[in-house]
Amino acid sequence: MKVIVVGAGVVGTMHAWHAVERGHEVVHIEREAEARGASLRNFGQIWVSGRAGGEELDTALRARELWEGIGARVPGLGFRAIGSLTPVRNDLELAVAEAALARPDAAARGYKLLTADEARQVNPALRGAFQAALWCERDAAVEPRTAQLALREALLASGKYTFLPNREVRDVSGAEGGAYASVRDDRGEVHTGDAVVLCTGAALGGLVREVAGDIPVRRVRLQMMQTDPLGEPLTTSVADADSFRYYPAYRSDALDALNAGQAQDPTAAAHKMQLLMVQRLDGGLTIGDTHEYEHPFAFDTLEDPYEHLVRVVESFLGRPLPRIRRRWAGVYAQCTDTGRVVHRQKVREGVWLVTGPGGRGMTCSPAIAETTANELGW
């Protein structure tokens, strides 16, 4: 088969990967010189811990397995099986962690409740004050700014992959009447194949609206930052108890009690925040994030959320943060149907749209692409 993949973010790149792995030829089209969207502007976390039970968790666990296997073959991904810690400060937060531990799928996630001293043995950089910590052994990390580049280099070495950057697809034709499916780019060139997969990320207008109409996918904006090197290893990813309020795995009576009995910090509440933090291979920390759902999005970044994150991180580390090196905003596509991990839609004969994994894109993309390949009979 010949497969045309449109969009070189992590979802599109993983579709190209699975097609090549199954012996097919791939033409990969990207509107920029290289991907510039949410696939680069994220934590690089393979985040199993907070996923909803059922299909979402199954997808994340399968993706975690695939990431580890691909990482062994493509060292440039920077795959690390580092796990995560969520420190808790009081009995209300501790009760949510204990409720998570009582889930029937807790063992699959690698949940364990650690004392503060045990948590510091796992991650000695956490010298601040906290009562205990929820450990998730299955969480991992890759390097988001280089992962697509490393995967593309491996794909190019296969001899079955062609990358066409700086081309925007203008038109898509299906395989009706026995013809091949095809796309036409803004240089007027037509690319034909047995299948076309549109992995357009947060670009939901234009071509996507034309071929798919209004789809149950929204755009979400977030703010993040990265520091200079910490000067010591941060051996796990780190979250705070606000992540309990955000991730579906933590829904419980204990979470209801936390929400009723412990008001969220006003800045965190206003910007729908949680702390997520992971160390990059250069020693710097990627820290976030906020969530903005209402359009039109602001075009600037705000300082209050950053200041809040600095306070939370320093309270866990028990030391000042290094200098902030970068601040940025990103936008990702999120399926509004909470029963689906991603929006996958046949829009023409032989043409599929795959978008809207939300904050699960980096985590779940290998398994999302594998499911597409299986369903399409690759």
C-alpha positions in Angstrom: 0.0 0.0 0.0 0.9 3.7 -0.3 -0.3 5.9 2.5 -0.5 9.7 2.5 -0.3 11.2 6.0 -1.1 14.9 6.4 0.4 16.5 9.5 3.7 15.8 11.1 2.9 16.2 14.7 3.2 13.2 17.0 -0.2 11.7 15.9 0.7 12.0 12.2 4.2 10.8 12.7 3.0 7.7 14.6 0.6 6.9 11.8 3.6 7.1 9.4 5.6 4.9 11.7 3.0 2.1 11.9 2.4 2.2 8.1 6.2 1.8 7.4 6.5 -0.9 10.1 3.8 -2.8 8.2 5.7 -2.6 5.0 3.9 0.3 3.3 5.2 3.3 1.5 4.4 6.7 3.1 4.3 10.2 1.8 4.2 12.6 4.8 3.0 16.2 4.1 3.5 19.0 6.6 2.5 22.7 6.2 5.5 24.0 8.1 9.2 23.2 7.8 8.6 20.9 10.7 5.8 20.4 13.2 5.3 23.5 15.4 2.1 22.8 17.3 1.1 21.0 20.5 3.4 18.0 19.8 6.4 20.2 20.6 4.7 22.5 23.2 4.0 19.8 25.8 5.7 18.0 28.8 6.8 15.0 26.9 5.0 12.9 29.6 3.7 9.5 28.9 1.0 10.0 31.5 -0.8 6.9 32.5 -1.7 7.8 36.1 -4.7 10.0 35.7 -6.4 8.4 32.7 -10.1 7.3 32.9 -10.6 3.6 33.4 -11.6 1.5 30.5 -10.7 2.3 26.9 -8.6 5.4 27.8 -6.4 3.6 30.3 -6.1 0.6 28.0 -5.0 2.9 25.2 -2.5 4.7 27.5 -1.0 1.4 28.7 -0.7 0.0 25.2 0.9 3.3 24.1 3.3 3.2 27.1 4.4 -0.3 25.9 4.9 0.9 22.3 6.8 4.0 23.4 9.3 1.9 25.3 9.8 -0.4 22.4 10.2 2.4 19.9 12.5 4.3 22.3 14.8 1.3 22.5 15.1 1.5 18.7 15.2 5.3 18.4 17.4 6.6 21.2 16.8 10.2 20.1 13.3 10.0 21.6 14.9 10.2 25.0 12.5 7.7 26.5 12.8 7.3 30.3 10.7 5.1 32.5 10.8 7.5 35.4 7.3 7.2 37.0 5.6 10.1 38.7 5.0 11.4 42.3 2.0 13.4 43.4 2.8 14.8 46.9 -0.1 15.5 49.2 -0.1 17.9 52.1 -3.1 17.1 54.3 -5.7 14.5 55.1 -8.2 15.6 52.4 -5.6 15.2 49.7 -4.3 12.0 51.2 -7.9 10.5 51.1 -8.1 11.1 47.3 -4.8 9.3 46.9 -6.1 6.4 49.0 -9.3 6.2 47.0 -7.2 6.0 43.8 -5.3 3.1 45.4 -8.6 1.3 45.9 -9.4 1.4 42.2 -9.6 -2.1 40.6 -7.0 -0.9 38.0 -4.6 0.6 40.5 -2.1 -2.3 40.0 -2.1 -1.8 36.2 -1.2 1.9 36.7 1.6 1.0 39.2 0.0 3.0 42.0 1.6 3.0 45.5 1.2 5.3 48.4 4.6 6.4 49.8 5.5 8.2 53.0 7.3 11.5 52.6 10.6 9.8 53.5 9.9 7.0 51.0 9.1 9.6 48.3 12.4 11.4 48.9 14.2 8.1 48.5 12.6 7.8 45.1 13.2 11.5 44.3 15.7 13.2 46.6 15.1 16.6 45.0 11.8 16.8 46.8 13.1 18.4 50.0 10.0 20.5 50.8 7.1 19.8 53.2 4.5 17.2 52.3 2.7 14.4 54.1 2.9 11.5 51.6 2.9 11.0 47.8 1.1 8.9 45.3 3.6 7.0 43.1 2.7 5.9 39.6 5.3 3.5 38.2 3.9 3.4 34.7 4.4 7.0 33.9 7.3 7.9 31.6 8.8 10.7 29.5 10.3 11.6 26.1 11.8 14.7 24.7 9.0 16.6 22.9 11.2 19.1 21.0 13.2 16.3 19.4 10.9 13.3 19.3 9.4 13.9 15.9 12.8 14.7 14.4 14.2 11.4 15.8 11.3 9.4 14.5 11.5 11.1 11.1 15.2 10.3 10.8 14.5 6.6 11.6 11.6 6.7 9.0 13.8 8.1 6.3 16.4 5.4 6.9 13.7 2.8 6.0 13.6 3.8 2.4 9.8 3.7 2.4 9.2 7.2 3.6 9.1 10.6 1.9 8.8 13.8 3.9 7.3 16.9 2.1 7.5 20.0 4.3 6.2 23.5 3.6 3.2 22.2 1.8 -0.4 22.9 2.8 -3.1 20.5 1.5 -5.9 22.3 -0.3 -8.1 19.5 -1.6 -8.8 15.8 -0.8 -10.4 13.3 -3.1 -11.7 9.9 -2.1 -11.2 6.5 -3.7 -14.7 6.4 -5.2 -15.2 4.4 -8.4 -12.0 2.5 -8.0 -9.7 5.5 -8.2 -6.9 6.1 -5.7 -7.5 8.6 -2.9 -5.5 11.8 -3.4 -4.6 15.2 -1.9 -3.6 18.3 -3.8 -1.1 20.7 -2.1 -0.7 24.4 -2.4 2.1 23.9 -5.0 -0.5 22.3 -7.3 1.0 18.8 -6.9 -1.3 15.8 -6.5 -0.3 12.9 -4.3 -2.2 9.6 -4.7 -2.4 6.6 -2.4 -4.4 3.7 -1.2 -5.3 5.6 2.0 -5.1 9.2 3.2 -5.0 10.0 6.9 -5.5 13.7 8.0 -3.8 14.3 11.3 -4.4 18.0 11.5 -4.1 18.7 15.2 -5.7 21.9 16.3 -6.2 23.2 12.7 -10.0 22.5 12.6 -11.2 25.0 10.0 -10.5 25.3 6.3 -9.9 21.8 4.8 -11.1 20.0 7.9 -14.4 21.8 8.0 -14.8 21.3 4.3 -14.4 17.5 4.4 -15.8 16.7 7.9 -18.2 19.5 8.8 -18.6 20.5 12.4 -16.9 17.8 14.5 -17.1 17.2 18.3 -13.6 18.7 18.8 -12.6 21.9 20.6 -9.4 23.8 20.9 -7.7 24.2 24.3 -5.0 26.8 25.1 -2.3 26.3 27.8 0.7 28.2 29.2 4.0 26.5 30.2 7.6 27.4 31.0 11.1 25.8 31.2 13.9 26.6 33.5 17.7 26.5 33.3 19.2 23.3 34.5 18.2 22.4 38.1 21.7 21.2 39.0 20.5 17.9 40.2 18.4 15.0 39.0 14.6 15.2 39.3 14.2 11.5 39.1 10.4 11.4 38.5 7.7 13.6 37.0 5.9 15.6 39.7 2.3 16.6 39.9 0.3 18.4 42.7 -3.0 17.7 44.2 -4.7 20.1 41.8 -4.2 17.3 39.2 -6.7 15.2 41.3 -9.3 17.8 40.3 -8.4 17.6 36.7 -7.8 13.9 35.8 -10.8 11.4 35.7 -9.0 8.6 37.5 -9.3 10.5 40.7 -13.0 11.0 40.7 -14.4 9.7 44.0 -16.3 10.7 47.1 -12.9 11.7 48.6 -12.4 14.1 45.7 -15.9 15.6 46.3 -14.9 16.1 49.9 -11.6 17.8 48.8 -13.5 20.1 46.5 -16.0 21.0 49.2 -13.5 21.3 52.1 -10.4 22.8 50.4 -10.8 25.8 48.1 -8.4 25.8 45.2 -5.9 28.7 45.1 -7.7 31.6 43.4 -5.1 31.9 40.6 -5.2 28.1 40.0 -9.0 28.1 40.0 -9.2 31.1 37.6 -6.9 29.5 35.1 -8.0 25.9 35.6 -4.5 24.9 36.7 -2.6 21.9 37.9 1.2 21.4 38.4 2.9 19.0 36.1 6.7 19.0 36.0 9.3 16.9 34.2 13.1 17.3 33.8 14.5 17.6 30.3 17.7 15.8 29.3 19.6 19.1 29.6 18.6 19.4 33.3 16.0 22.1 32.8 12.4 21.7 34.2 9.3 21.9 32.0 6.5 23.2 34.2 2.8 23.9 33.7 0.0 24.3 33.1 -3.2 26.3 32.6 -6.4 25.5 30.6 -8.4 28.0 28.5 -11.5 26.8 26.6 -13.3 29.9 25.6 -12.7 31.5 22.2 -11.2 33.8 21.1 -8.0 32.9 23.0 -5.8 35.6 24.4 -2.7 36.3 22.3 -0.5 37.1 25.3 0.7 35.0 28.2 -0.1 36.1 31.8 2.3 36.2 34.7 0.0 35.2 37.6 -0.1 31.6 36.6 3.6 31.4 36.3 4.1 33.0 39.7 1.7 30.4 41.2 3.6 27.5 39.6 6.9 28.9 40.9 5.5 29.0 44.5 4.1 25.4 44.3 7.3 24.0 42.8 9.6 25.7 45.3 7.5 24.5 48.1 8.0 20.9 46.9 11.7 21.3 46.1 12.5 23.3 49.3 14.7 25.6 47.2 14.5 28.4 44.7 13.9 27.5 41.1 16.6 28.2 38.5 16.1 31.1 36.1 13.1 30.7 33.8 14.5 30.3 30.3 11.4 30.0 28.2 7.6 30.8 28.5 5.1 29.8 25.8 1.5 29.0 25.0 0.2 26.1 23.0 -3.1 25.0 21.6 -4.3 21.4 21.3 -7.4 19.7 19.9 -9.7 17.9 22.4 -12.6 15.6 21.5 -15.6 16.8 23.5 -17.1 13.3 23.5 -15.6 12.0 26.7 -16.4 8.4 25.7 -13.8 8.6 22.9 -10.0 8.8 23.2 -9.8 10.5 19.8 -12.1 11.6 17.0 -11.5 9.2 14.1 -13.9 9.8 11.1 -14.1 8.4 7.6 -14.6 11.6 5.5 -14.2 10.1 2.0 -13.7 6.7 0.6 -10.2 5.8 1.7 -9.7 9.1 3.6 -9.8 9.4 7.4 -9.5 12.3 9.8 -7.8 11.6 13.2 -7.7 14.4 15.6 -8.7 15.6 19.1 -6.7 13.4 21.6 -6.6 16.4 23.9 -3.9 16.4 26.5 -3.5 12.6 25.8 -1.8 13.2 22.4 1.8 12.6 23.5 0.8 9.8 25.8 -1.6 7.8 23.5 -0.4 8.6 19.9 1.4 5.2 19.3 -1.7 3.3 20.3 -4.1 5.7 18.5 -2.1 5.2 15.3 -2.0 1.4 15.8 -5.8 1.3 16.2 -6.2 3.3 12.9 -3.8 0.8 11.1 -5.8 -2.1 12.5 -9.2 -0.7 11.6 -8.0 0.2 8.1 -6.5 -3.2 7.5 -3.0 -2.1 7.0 
